[in-house]
Amino acid sequence: MAQLERMIERGDHGAAGTTAHPWESQRERKSWSARTAWTYAILTLFLLIAIGPFLIVVLAAFKTGEEIARNVFGLPDVWRWSNIADAWTQGRFGQYFRSSIIVVVPVVVASTFLSVMTGYAFGRMRFPLSRLLFFLILLGIMIPGEAVIIPLYHNLRAMHLLDTYWAMILPDIAFSVSFGTLWMRGFFSQVPQDLIDAATVDGSNSWQTLWRVLLPNALPAILTMAVLFFVWTWNDFLLPLVVISNENLRTLPLGLAFFQGRYTSNLPLTAAGATIVALPTIVVYVLLQRHFIRGLTSGAVK
C-alpha cells in the first residue's frame, strides 16, 4: 500500500507516470460511453422526426378512414393492399408514372453528361472568358425558378413546345446543369496536377485523361449528383403545372395534386397516391446510399 501511494504521488514521474491511473481510464470510458449514448439518442430523435410523417402516410395508405380517425399512429387491423391498387387505377398513376419516367431519364442522363463536361472544362482548363461564362452558368442556381417561369412559358409557347415532354425536359436540363457544373468543377479542381501530368506523359489527351483517369475517381460524386437530379426532377411540380394542360402528359406530382382534389375526403386513397409518388425516390436513394454518402463526404481524390 505504501508503495502504491508513493507511485501515485510521483504522478508523471517514474514507471507509474507512463500510463493513466486505472480509475482515470475507467472514468474516461464512462464519459465516452455517456457521450456516445447521448449522440445516438439525439440522432434517433431527429430520425423519428424526419421519417415520422412519411411512416404515418404509409400506414394510412393501408387503413380505412375509421382506423385513421381512431388511431393515426397505430398499425392497421388488416393491411389493405387494395387501397394501392384502387389509387393506381382510379388516379391513372400508371400513365403519370410513364410520363415521369419519360421526363426523368433524359434529364438525368443529359444533365449528368453535360455537367461532367462543363465541370471538367471549368475545373481543369483555361480559356478566354472562362470566369465570365462560369458565372453566367451559375445564374441558373442563383435565380429562383419562380422568377423565370413566366418568360419561360412565353418562350416555350413561341417555340410551340407547350403540352409536350420537351417543355419539361429542356428547362430541367438547364437548371440541373447549372448546379452540376458547380458540383463537378469543385471536384475536378481538387485533382492533383501530378495525376494530370502523369496521364499526359503516358500519351493521353484531355478526352482520354477525363474518361480513363479522372472519371473512375469521380464516380461517387457523379452518382451523388445523378441522385440529386433524379429527386429534383421527379418531385418537380411547378414547371409541369405551368406548361402542361394535357392530362395524358402529367407527371406523378402533378397527377397527385389533381387526384387529391378529387378524393379529398378519402384519406386512405390520398395516402396511397402519396406513397406511390414517394416510393421511387426512396428506392433510388436506398440502392445508391453508399455512393451518395461517399460523394457528399469524400471531397478528395485518392
N, C-alpha and C positions, 0 to 999 in steps of 0.2 A: 504493500500500500504506500509506504514511504517513497519507494522508487517511482511509483506511478505519479505521485504528487510532484516529485521533482521534475519528471518528464513534462508534466502539464505546465509547471512554472517556467520551463525553458522556452515554451512557445515555439517560435520558428527555429530555435537553435537545437542542435543535437539531432539524434535519429528520429525522435518523435515529431520534430518540426517539418519533416518532409511530407507527411500525409495529414489529412484532416482528421480531427477527433471523431471517434465513432458516432457520438451523439450529434455532432455538427452535420455529418453526412446523412444521418437519418433525418435530421430536421430539413436539410435541403431536399431530400427525396419527398418528404411530406409536402413541402412547399410546392415542388414541381407537380406533384400529383393533384394538389388543390387547384393550381393554375390550369392544368390540363382539364380537370373536371369542369371548371367554370367556362373554359373555352368551348368545350363540347356542349355544355348547357346553352350557351348563347347561340352557337351555330344551330343547334337543334330548334331553338325558339324561332330564329329567322327562317329556317327551313319550313317550319309549320306555317309561318305567316305567308311564305311565298307560295307553297303548294296547297294550302288550306282551301282557298276559293276554288281552285281547279278540282280538288277532290270532291267538294260539295256539289259542283256542277256534274261531275261524272256520276256520283251516286244518285243525283236527282234524275239522270237520264234513264235509270233502271227502276224507278219508283212510280207510284201512282200519285196523283195530286193530293189524295188524302194522306199518304205517307209523308209527303214533303211538308204538309201543313202540321202534321203531328210531331215529326222529329226530323229536321232538315239535316242533322249531323249523323243520324243513325244509318245502319245498313238497311237495304230494302228487305222486306219479308220474302219476296220472290224476285230473282233477277230477271226483269222483263226485257229480254233482247228484242222483243217485238217493237219496242219504242224506237230503237235504232233503225230497224227495217222500215217502220212507218215514216220516220223522218226522212230517210233516204229516198223513198218513193214519192211521198206527198210533197216534199220540198224540192224535188228534182235535183238533189245533190249529186247524182251521177253526172248530169250534164254540167253542173257547176264545177265538179271535180275535174272533168275533162278540160274545161276552159282554163282552170288554174294551172293544170299541167302544161297546156299549150303555151301559156304565158311564162311560167316559171322556168321551164327547161331552157329555152333560148336566152332568156335574160341572164340566168346563172352562167351558162356556158360562154356567151359572148362577153359578158361583163368580166368574168374571170380571165379570159384570154386577153382582152384589151387592157385590163388592169396590170397584168404581168408585163405586157409590152411597154406601156407608158411608165410603170414604176421602174422598170429596168433602164429605160431611156433617161428619165429624170434623176435616177439614183446613181448611175454609173457613167453617163455620157455627158459631154459638154458641147453645146451647140448654141448658135446665136438665139437670143431672146428666150432661152430656156426658163429663166426665172419668171419672166412675164407670162409665158404660156402656162407654167405650173400654177401660178396664182389665178389665172383665168379658169383653169380646170377646177380649182378649189372653190370657185363661186358656186358650183353645184351643191356643195355641202354647207356653204356659209349662208346661202339664201334659202329660206324655207320653201317647201313645195307649195304651200298655200299662197305664197306671194306671186307665184308664176302660173298658177293653174288657169287663170282667165286668159292671159295671152297664149298659153299653151293650147287651150281649147280652140281659139281662133286660128292658130297656125295649123292645127290638125284638120280643122274644117276647111281651110283653104287648100290643103293637100288632099282633101277627100278621104281622110283616114278615120273619120268618126265611125263608130259602130263596126270597127274591125279590131282584130287582135293586135295589129301593128300600133294602134293608138295607145295600147298599154305596154307593149314590148319596147318600143323605141324610147319613150321617156324614162322608163325604168332602167334601161341600159345606161342612159345618160347620167341619171342620178347615181347609179351604182358605181360607174367608172370614176366619178369624182372622188368618192370615198376610197375605192380600190387603188387609185393612183397614189393617194396619200399613204395608204397602208403599205403597199409594196415598195414605194420609194423609201420609206423608213427602214424596211428590211434590207433592200439591196445596198443602201448607203452604208450599212454596217458591215458589209462583206469586206474582209481584209484584202488590200490591194495585192498582197503577195499571192493570193489564190488566183486572181485575175492574171497576174504576170506569169504564173506557172502554166496556166492554160494557154496563154499566148505563146510562150516558149515551146510548148508542145505542138504548136501549129493550129490552134483553134482560133477561129474568127469570133466576132461578137455574138453571132447567132449560135454557134456551137458552144461557146462558153456559157451562154444562158441556159440552153436546153440540156447540156451534158454535165455541167459542173454546178451551176447555181440552183437550177430547178429542183434537184433532189434534196438539197438542203432547205429549200424554201417550201417544201411540201406542207409542213404543219401550218405555216402562215397562209398558204393558198387555200387549204381546206377550211381553215377558220373563216377566211374571207368569203368562201363559197357558201358556208353555212349561214353567215350573216345575210348574204344576198338572197338566199332561199327564204329565210324567215321574213325579211323585209318585203319581198315581192309577194310571197304567199299571203301575208296579212294586209297588203295594201288595199285600202278601201276608198280613199278619196278619188284617186285617178279613175278607177273603173266607174265610180258613181257619176263622174262628170262626163266621161267620153263614151259611155256605153248606155244605150237605151234599149237595145235588143235583148230580150230575156234569155235567148239561147247563148249569148256571149258573156253572161255574168259569171264572175269568179265566185269562189266559195264565200269570202267575207261579205260581198255584196248580196249574194243569194241568201245568206243567213239573215241579213238585215230585213229583207222583204219577207222571208219566212217567219221571222219573229213578229213582224207586223200583222201577219195573218193569223198566227196562233199565240197571241199574247196571253190568253187565259190558260193555254195548255202548257204548263211549265215542263212536264216530262219531255214533250216533243221538242220544245225550245232548247232544253238542256242537251237532248240527244243531238240536235243540229250543231250546237256549240262544240260538243265533243268530237263530232265528225270533222269540223273545221280545224280544231286544235291538234288532233291526233297526228297528222303527218309531220308537223314541225317537231313534235316531241320525239317521234320515231327517228327522224333525221339526227336530232341532237344526241339521242342515246347511242345511236350507231357510230357517231363521229365525235363523241365527247372527249375521248383521249386525245385525238388530234386537235380538237378545239381548244382544250386547256393548254396543250403544249404550244400552240400558236399564240395564245394570249400571254403566256408566262416565259417563253424562251428568251426572245429578244437578242439572241446571239447566234453566231454560226460556229459549229464545231469544226 
